[in-house]
Amino acid sequence: MICSTMQIEDIVSVEEIETPRYPEEFVLWVEHILEQINRSNDPELKRQVFCRSGLVGKRFYEEILPLCALINEKRVSWHGARIQPALGSQTFDAKIIKGGIISP
């Protein structure tokens, strides 16, 4: 019997994480990813989540979830802006794009 395990990268990719989204869309997207993880019965996926392993898992839990909390708090004042997470080692976690102006 072949047992396949799911990786967090099967649920979300770096490219998908770095896609610009409006605040409401961003929060719903993060909630959808968390629902997929919670619905999974795969022990390996649960281990990755718990240990924050892999590039995507670590970045998602250390950068995207806190960013989501901030966006949820600023949703009204950031209305109309798009948020683009920036994975990697730079001095910011996201760019805010509003009216053609990009701010890290």
Secondary structure, DSSP 4 states (H G I P E B T S, - for coil): -------GGGT--HHHHTS-B-HHHHHHHHHHHHHHHHH---HHHHHHHHHT-SHHHHHIIIIIHHHHHHHHHHTTTTTT-EEEE--SSSS-SEEEEETTEEE-
